[in-house]
Amino acid sequence: MPFKQLTDLQILGISGTFAGICGGLSYLVKVEEGKPFEWKEFFLHTATSAVFGLIAFEVLSFEGFPPELAGALCGIAGWGGTRIARIFEVLLRKRAGITKDDMEKYGD
């Protein structure tokens, strides 16, 4: 396998890049569905997805997944990264008892 010749850092970089690309594609799908394109949002979405991919890679590596599978799953994490983050945010706010009125009153 070609991954046997790569260092851990190289595999991590490839996985993060793959997650970022998948996140960028996810954003472009939203644009195709009617959301207006904004460069700032595109880069933010891509960077956030890359971070989620890196987190996923580290967790999967810790659990003993082979780098090939961990890298592929990083793409899935990148695709859903911003959506998953939003879901966690909503769940945490509900657990903390923060309402929409609180959010409007004190800002996001």
C-alpha positions as CSV (number, residue, x, y, z in Angstrom):
1,M,0.0,0.0,0.0
2,P,1.3,3.5,-0.8
3,F,0.2,4.7,2.7
4,K,3.0,2.5,4.2
5,Q,5.5,5.0,2.8
6,L,3.8,8.1,4.1
7,T,4.6,9.6,7.5
8,D,1.8,10.1,10.1
9,L,1.9,13.9,9.4
10,Q,1.5,13.4,5.7
11,I,-1.5,11.2,6.2
12,L,-3.0,13.7,8.6
13,G,-2.4,16.5,6.0
14,I,-4.0,14.4,3.2
15,S,-7.0,13.6,5.4
16,G,-7.5,17.2,6.5
17,T,-7.3,18.4,2.9
18,F,-9.7,15.7,1.8
19,A,-12.2,16.8,4.5
20,G,-11.8,20.4,3.5
21,I,-12.5,19.5,-0.2
22,C,-15.6,17.6,0.9
23,G,-16.7,20.5,3.0
24,G,-16.2,22.9,0.0
25,L,-18.3,20.5,-2.2
26,S,-21.0,20.5,0.5
27,Y,-21.1,24.2,0.4
28,L,-21.3,24.2,-3.4
29,V,-24.3,21.9,-3.2
30,K,-26.0,24.4,-0.9
31,V,-25.3,27.1,-3.5
32,E,-26.7,24.8,-6.2
33,E,-29.9,24.5,-4.1
34,G,-30.3,28.3,-4.1
35,K,-28.1,29.7,-1.3
36,P,-26.2,32.8,-2.6
37,F,-22.4,32.2,-3.0
38,E,-20.1,34.2,-0.7
39,W,-16.3,33.7,-0.8
40,K,-15.9,34.4,2.9
41,E,-18.5,31.8,3.8
42,F,-17.0,29.3,1.3
43,F,-13.6,29.6,2.9
44,L,-15.0,29.4,6.5
45,H,-17.1,26.4,5.6
46,T,-14.0,24.7,4.0
47,A,-11.7,25.4,7.0
48,T,-14.3,24.3,9.5
49,S,-14.8,21.0,7.6
50,A,-11.0,20.5,7.5
51,V,-10.8,20.9,11.3
52,F,-13.6,18.4,11.7
53,G,-11.8,16.0,9.4
54,L,-8.6,16.3,11.4
55,I,-10.5,15.7,14.7
56,A,-12.2,12.6,13.1
57,F,-8.8,11.3,11.9
58,E,-7.3,11.6,15.3
59,V,-10.2,9.8,17.0
60,L,-10.3,7.1,14.3
61,S,-6.5,6.6,14.5
62,F,-6.7,6.4,18.3
63,E,-9.4,3.7,17.9
64,G,-7.0,1.7,15.6
65,F,-8.7,2.3,12.2
66,P,-6.4,1.8,9.2
67,P,-5.3,5.1,7.6
68,E,-7.1,4.4,4.4
69,L,-10.5,4.0,6.1
70,A,-9.8,6.8,8.5
71,G,-9.0,9.1,5.6
72,A,-12.2,8.2,3.8
73,L,-14.3,8.8,6.9
74,C,-12.6,12.2,7.3
75,G,-14.3,13.1,4.0
76,I,-17.6,12.2,5.5
77,A,-16.8,14.3,8.6
78,G,-15.8,17.2,6.3
79,W,-19.0,16.9,4.3
80,G,-21.2,17.1,7.5
81,G,-18.8,19.1,9.7
82,T,-20.6,22.4,9.9
83,R,-24.0,20.7,10.1
84,I,-22.8,18.4,12.9
85,A,-21.3,21.4,14.8
86,R,-24.7,23.2,14.5
87,I,-26.5,20.1,15.9
88,F,-24.1,19.9,18.8
89,E,-24.5,23.6,19.5
90,V,-28.3,23.3,19.6
91,L,-28.2,20.3,21.9
92,L,-25.8,22.0,24.2
93,R,-27.9,25.1,24.3
94,K,-31.0,23.1,25.1
95,R,-29.2,21.2,27.9
96,A,-28.0,24.5,29.3
97,G,-31.5,25.9,29.2
98,I,-30.6,28.7,26.9
99,T,-33.7,29.9,24.9
100,K,-34.0,31.9,21.7
101,D,-34.9,35.0,23.7
102,D,-31.7,34.6,25.7
103,M,-29.7,34.4,22.5
104,E,-31.4,37.5,21.1
105,K,-30.9,39.4,24.3
106,Y,-27.2,38.6,24.9
107,G,-26.2,38.0,21.3
108,D,-25.0,34.9,19.5
